[in-house]
Structures are given as structure tokens and as C-alpha cells.
């Protein structure tokens, strides 16, 4: 009888190790969701998925070796980040803007980002400013590599905001940056083709100088000009939104 009980206990322990149970299954699904979201986020931000492109859950599930449950959760994460549009009983698409929507988004950025920058200025230390200087140099050396320029540009600006106290403003701005990524890419291509990115580089250096001096007023003025110039340039090219 004792041996039988011992055998039963061993069998139960083995079964528990083989079956993670509801909690373990949920944790595994959460890991898969974040992994899938990371992959899709990178693909959307680097332009592999273009605005308006449909994202088929079954294709993502097959490529990732996961069920549709973590894929759906990953898409919900990306919707919250402004990268994906979900339509009930229909599917998922990469977020897309009309010209009017893009203009409105940039007007919001013109007003919100200077507020966040002002809140960040007192906390920006030498390490952050030196990092921004390195990123400004990387943009200047990108030499037509739009992807490299955009990665450095994104980190440059988000670093300038990083010392602000956490709150809703930074979340909103992160979402706006995600939604407008494709249109910043198109602006960069237009500017580089027309007369280079010299003005953009100058604005970055001016902004960095303001931040090194701790001058929030001047920094705000440079940033407003920087964002507005992109908005006005995009408004001249409605074909981008076709």
C-alpha cells in the first residue's frame, strides 16, 4: 500500500511538471504575444508593412509557430500603440492616415511635444545630451540611408523627452510618433531628394545647443519650428496619402 501511494505521488508530480496548468499556459501565451508584437512593431516601423496593409492573423500565427490567441493579443497591444487598426469581425490593418488626419496629428505634436520637452529639460544630464550629440552625428552620416536616419532621429527626440516625469503626455506622444512613422519616412525621402537634410540637421544641432544651455524657451521654439516644417512639407504632397 505504501509503495502504491509512493507510485501515485510520483506519477502526479510528473504530470504536474508536464502540464504547466492555467497559470503557466497564460504566462507562455503572454511571452508569445510580446514576442509577436515586437516582431510586428519592428516590421511596421521599418516600412516592411505599409499603411493600410492587411495583417492576416493566420499568416502571423503560422510564421511565429503560435496559436491565434497570442496573435490577437499582440495586435491589441499594437492598436494601443497607434500602429494597428482593428475592425470587429473583419481583421487588422496597419494604421493609415488621410492628409487631414496627418495635419491634425502634427498640430497636436506641435503643442504637446514642447510641453514634454520643457518638463524634461531640468532632468537631462550630460550622458543624455552626449547621447543626443552622437545621434545627431549619426543622422548627418546616414548618407541617404533613410532607415538609419529614422532610427537615430526617433531616439534623438525621445531621449530629449525621457527626463520628464512619467504620465499621459509621454504615452500620447509615443503613440503619435508610431502612427506618423511612415509619413516621417516619406518626408525624409522628399527632403533628401530635393535639397538634402541640411536644414533638419541644423535644427537638431540648434535644439541640442538649447538643451545644453538649459534654455527651455529657446528649445520649445526650435522644436515647434522643426515639427511644423514637416507638417507643411507633407501638406504639399497629397500623393503620399493616396
CORFENGI-V368120 format. One line per field, one symbol per residue. psi: psi as a letter, one per 40 degrees, with the letter a starting at -180 (. if undefined). Layout:
psi = ???
//
This chain:
psi = ddddddddddddddddddheiddddddddddddddddddddddddeedhihehihhdddddddefiieddddddddddddeedihhhhfdaiihhiiiddddddddddddddddddddddddehidddddddddddddddedfegdddddddddddddddedeiiiaddddddddddddedddddddddddddcfafdddddddddddddddefgddddddddddddddddddddegedde.
//
